[in-house]
Amino acid sequence: MLRFLPLAVIGWLVLEVWLLTVVAGASSGLVVFLLLVGGLVLGSFVIKRAGRRAFKNLSEAVRQQQSGVTPEREQGGGSALTMLGGLLLILPGLISDALGLLLLVPPLQKVLSRSAERAFERKLRAAAAAAPGNLGDAFQQARMRHPDGKVVQGEVIHEEQPPTRHPAHGPDDPQLPR
């Protein structure tokens, strides 16, 4: 997959340029320029709005958690997909604009976020099953819900032998540097 990724990106860029030249030939260069500027402005607006909403949700969740209330999980969601849609709108090209506009449709965002979450959890379970005690286990432990919400994970280390003291010094004698 990673071997063909640069080739796919180059193919996508060539297709974008070809489509822009076809549209410019069918209408005019001014129309293509206006489409590109419109995508830039709309994408910037979408990213700015989604960023504000994400920051507002984060600050609200922090405020609720500090007051002792368990923050509710947002039902709408989709901030990351909205930002990705805005980024695709900003990128010059008609295919990326079409994909960006599709990512702004809420039902499609829900479907994509659910499928991405399921795929992520499958990968996590596969990683945890392959090697218990690895990073996948840590992610799974972080997702566990506890009723009081106060979990401190740590490790207790017991020393087998008490520290040894030099026999010439008493228990309260300070050691002098040598």
N, C-alpha and C positions, 0 to 999 in steps of 0.2 A: 504494500500500500504506500509506504513512504518512498519507495523507489519511483513510483509514477506520479507523485504529487507535484513536483516541479513541471513535469510535462503537462499535467492537467491545468495548472495555473497559466502556463504559456498558451495553451489551447483556448482557455477562457478569455484571456486578454486579446488574442487574435480575433476571436468571435465577437467580442465587444467592439473592437475597432471596425471590423467589417460591417457590423450592424449599424454603427454610427455613420459610416460612409454610404450605406444603402439608404438610410433615412435622409441624409443630406442630399443625395442625388434625387430622391423622390420629392423633396420639398425644397429646402434651402439650408445653407449653413447657419443662418440666423435662428431657424427653428431648433436645430440641434444645440446651438449655444444656449438658447432659452430653456430647453429641456435639462441640460446639464446644470445650469444655474438654479433652476427650479428644484431639482433634486438636492442640490447642495443646501439651499435654504430650508426646504422641508425636512431634510435629514437632521440639520442642526437644531431645528425647532423640536423635533421628536426626541432627540437625545437629551436636550436641555430639560424638556418636560419630564421624561422618564427618570432622569437623574434627580430632579427635585422631588418627585414622588418617592423614589427609593430612599432618599435622604430623610424625607418626612416620616416614612414608615420605620426606618431605623431609629430615628430619634424618639418616636412614639414607643417603640418596643423597649428601648433603653429606659425611658421614663417609667413605663409600666413595671419593668423588672426591678428598678430601684425602689419603687413604692411597694414591692412585695407581691405584686400581681403577676401571674404567669402570662406572658404575652401570647395573644392568639396568633395562630398561623393565618397569614393573609390568604383569602380565598381567591382574589383576582389574580395576583401574581403577575408574571410576565414582564417584569422590568428588564431582565437580561435580554429576553427576546425582542422587546421593544427597542432597546438600545442597539441590538444587532441589526434590526430592521432600519433604524436611523443611520447606522454606519454604512449599510449597503446602499441607502439612498444617497449618501454623501459621495460614495465612490462613483467616478464617472463611468457611465455605461448604461445601456437600456436594460440589459439582462439583470444586472445587480439592482437597478431601480425596481424592476418587476418583482424580484425576490424580496426586496425590502418592503414593498407595499403588501406583499402576501404575509409577511411576518407581523404586520400591524393589525391583521384581522384577528379579533379575540378568540373565536372558536378554534382557529388554526393554532394559535398560541397555546391553548389548553391541551390540544392533542399532542403538539410537539413537546411541551414541557412534561406531560405524563410519560410519553415514550422515552424521553431522555432520562427521566428519573428512574424508570424501570430498568433501562439499559445500564445506568450507573450502579444501581443496586445489584443487578446480576453480576457485573464485573467485580463488585466488592465481595459478594458471596463466593465467587470463584477464586478470588485472591485469598480470601480467608480459609477456604477449604484446601487450597494448594499448600499453604504453609501457615499453620496456626502460630499465632504470636507475632505476626508481621504487621505491616502498616495497615492492611485491610482490617485486622482485628481492632486496631486503634480507632479507625473510622467507625467501626460497628459499635464500639463501646461509647464513642462520643454521641452516637445517635440514640442511645438508650435513654428512656425517660424514667426519672425517679420522682416519687410523690413530693418530697420536700424540695427537690431541685438543688440540694446542696451536696455535691459529691466532690470529694477531694481524693484524687487518685495519687498513690505514692507507693513507696517501697520501704519496708522496715529492715534496717541492717543491724544485726546483733554482732557485737564484737566478741570473739571467742575468749580472748585473754585480756585481763586488765593491763593497762600500760605499765611497763616495768620502770622501777626507780633505781637509781644508783644507790648501792648500800651505804655509802659514806654520808649521804644526805638524809636528813630526817624527812618526815612527811610534810612539814611546813617550811622547810628551808628552801629559799629561792635558789635556782641554779644560776651561777655566775657564768658569763660568757668566757670562753677560753681564748 
